[in-house]
Amino acid sequence: MTTSSGLDQQPPIIQNNITLAKPTISYNGEYSLPYKYSEPDVLKELKEYVDATYSEHYVNPKDNVQVMDLMLSSDCATDFCRGSAIKYLCRYGKKAGKNRKDLLKAAHYLLFLLSFEKEN
């Protein structure tokens, strides 16, 4: 569909008779979704958190081996990640108030699980 300004407009995204979102035109002319809950900002924060783990104590700088590599080699990475994600979700709100870092840690373990699913 074309608007009076001549710009193509995408129809709204509708699921089960509920309008979920109306795509908008971004500055570069591509269609984008009007995120309601700042998901791109949260994903950026999560990426920054994950990137920081590569420079912390989680990686051996000599050979780039992570604890997760050991878990994968012993065939227990999926269970380890599932349990760790649950642990951090259960701990959220109980240690140092609503500790946002617990949510980032849980999300990091969920990213590992998603990565493992993709490989299978």
Secondary structure, 3 states (H helix, E strand, C coil): CECCCCCECCCCEEECCEEEECCEECCCCCEECCCCCCHHHHHHHHHHHHHHHCCCCCEECCCCEEHHHHHHHCCCHHHHHHHHHHHHHHHCCCCCCCCHHHHHHHHHHHHHHHHHHHHC
